[in-house]
């Protein structure tokens, strides 16, 4: 059975970002005086999943992370991730591939 190389070792920036997210989720939970069992019950998962998310475990499902963000009223920031309107690099690449002029179609049209 082949394993995904990403499971063996994530790129350091990915690992660091997920651990940072986990620490932020833990801080948010503590500030709201919510226990781990309470958080797990409110999002409908097990205590272990919440603990793994707070540790920044990259194998914890994204639904657990998103649900915890929802529980702590932090989901709007998550919704802005990868927003195509804020993707400066992607926009620059798209602009570079835009045609310089519009071409008239040589096919038939329905303009009578």
C-alpha positions in Angstrom: 0.0 0.0 0.0 1.5 3.4 -1.1 1.3 6.2 1.4 1.0 9.8 0.4 4.3 11.6 1.0 2.5 14.5 2.6 1.5 12.1 5.5 5.2 11.4 6.2 6.3 15.0 6.4 4.5 18.2 5.5 6.4 21.2 4.2 7.6 23.2 7.2 5.4 26.3 6.4 2.3 24.0 6.3 3.2 22.3 9.6 4.0 25.6 11.3 0.7 27.2 10.1 -1.4 24.3 11.3 0.3 24.3 14.7 -0.3 28.0 14.9 -4.0 27.6 14.1 -4.2 24.9 16.7 -2.7 27.2 19.4 -5.1 30.0 18.3 -8.1 27.7 18.7 -6.9 26.6 22.1 -6.5 30.2 23.2 -10.0 31.1 21.8 -11.6 28.2 23.7 -9.9 29.1 27.0 -10.9 32.8 26.6 -14.5 31.7 26.2 -14.2 29.4 29.2 -15.3 26.3 27.2 -13.9 23.0 28.2 -12.6 20.5 25.6 -15.6 18.1 26.3 -18.0 21.0 25.9 -16.4 22.0 22.6 -16.5 18.5 21.4 -20.2 18.1 22.3 -21.2 21.4 20.7 -19.6 20.5 17.4 -20.6 16.9 17.5 -17.3 15.2 17.6 -15.1 13.5 20.1 -12.7 15.0 22.7 -9.8 13.5 20.9 -10.6 15.4 17.7 -10.7 18.7 19.6 -7.4 17.9 21.4 -5.7 17.0 18.1 -6.9 20.2 16.4 -5.5 22.2 19.3 -2.2 20.5 18.9 -2.2 21.4 15.2 -2.4 17.8 14.0 -2.4 18.1 10.2 -4.4 14.8 9.9 -7.4 16.2 11.8 -10.2 16.8 9.4 -10.8 20.3 8.1 -14.4 20.0 9.3 -13.2 19.8 12.9 -11.1 23.0 12.4 -14.0 24.8 10.6 -16.5 23.7 13.3 -14.3 25.0 16.1 -13.9 28.3 14.2 -17.7 28.4 13.9 -18.1 27.7 17.6 -15.8 30.5 18.6 -17.4 33.0 16.0 -14.2 33.0 14.0 -15.6 31.4 10.8 -15.8 34.6 8.7 -11.9 34.8 8.6 -11.9 31.2 7.4 -14.3 32.0 4.6 -11.8 34.6 3.3 -9.1 32.0 2.8 -8.1 31.6 -0.8 -10.5 34.4 -1.9 -9.9 34.7 -5.7 -10.5 38.5 -5.5 -7.5 38.8 -3.1 -5.2 36.4 -5.0 -2.7 38.9 -6.4 -0.5 36.3 -8.0 -3.4 34.5 -9.6 -4.8 37.7 -10.9 -1.5 38.7 -12.4 -1.2 35.3 -14.1 -4.7 35.6 -15.5 -4.1 39.1 -16.8 -1.0 37.9 -18.5 -3.0 35.3 -20.4 -5.8 37.6 -21.4 -6.1 38.1 -25.1 -5.0 41.5 -26.3 -8.0 41.9 -28.6 -11.4 40.4 -29.1 -11.8 38.3 -32.2 -15.0 38.1 -34.1 -16.4 34.6 -34.3 -16.5 33.1 -37.8 -19.5 30.9 -37.0 -23.1 31.6 -37.8 -25.0 34.0 -35.6 -28.7 34.4 -34.9 -28.6 38.1 -35.4 -31.3 38.8 -38.1 
